[in-house]
Amino acid sequence: MTLVDLRITDAKALEQFEALVLSQQPASAPWRPVTDYSFEARKQIEGIHPQLICDWLVGCEDADILDYGCGPGHLVWLLREENARRRWQLGVDGYDITYPTSPPTQAAVYDLVICREVLEHCTVREIRDLVARLCAYSARLVYVTTRFAQSPQHLLSVDTSDGLDPTHITMLNQSFLRMLFVLEGFRRRADLEAKMDHKGYGRVLVYERV
C-alpha cells in the first residue's frame, strides 16, 4: 500500500495564505460572553493567576503593567488586589476598545504587557500590527495567551473557526506567531512560559526584549 504524501509546497502554502489574508474580514458580530463573566465568577476562574504574574513576570514591587484587551478589567482589579495584599507599588493599567480608557501612547513604558485571549478575535493583518504594538509598549516582557491552529500542515496554516466562539476567526500556527515576536527583537522565555502555564493548556507565550 502506497502512503499519500500530504505535505504542501511552500509556494502552495503561500498562495493559500495570500488568498486568506487579502479576503479576511473582521468577525460579523461583537464578542459576547457565553458564561458568567461577573467579577466574582472570573475571580474564581483566575485562581492563582494574579499571584503567578506577580511571582514570575513582574520581578519588582514598583513595576508598571498594562493589560491590553482587558475587557471589563477583571484581571486589572485582581492584580491591584494582589498589589495591595503584598503592599507593593505596582502601576496596573488596562485598555480595551470595548471598554475604552486612555490608550497608551508612548513606546516602552511598561515592564510587563499582558494580552490574553485577544488575538484569535483579530484578522491576520490585525495580529501582525497588534504584536508590533504590544512589543512597542513593553520595556521588558510580553505575556500572551491565545488559541492556535489544531493540526497545522505548514508554517502559514491558519484555522478560521474553532467551533467554540464565532468571533474566533484566526488561529495561527504557534510557530508563525512566535516568529512575529522574534522579528520585533524579542526572545522566547520558555522557563517563564512553563511557570505561567500552570493548567497545561499549551497556549502561553512569554517574550523578552533583547
FENBELFEN-V11979 format. One record per helix or strand of 3 or more residues. SS is the DSSP state (@ for helix, = for strand). FROM is the first residue (numbers start at 1). TO is the last residue. If there is no record, write none. Layout:
SS:FROM:TO / SS:FROM:TO
This chain:
@:10:23 / @:39:46 / @:49:58 / =:64:68 / @:74:86 / =:91:95 / =:110:116 / @:119:121 / @:124:137 / =:138:145 / @:174:183 / =:186:188 / @:190:196 / =:204:209
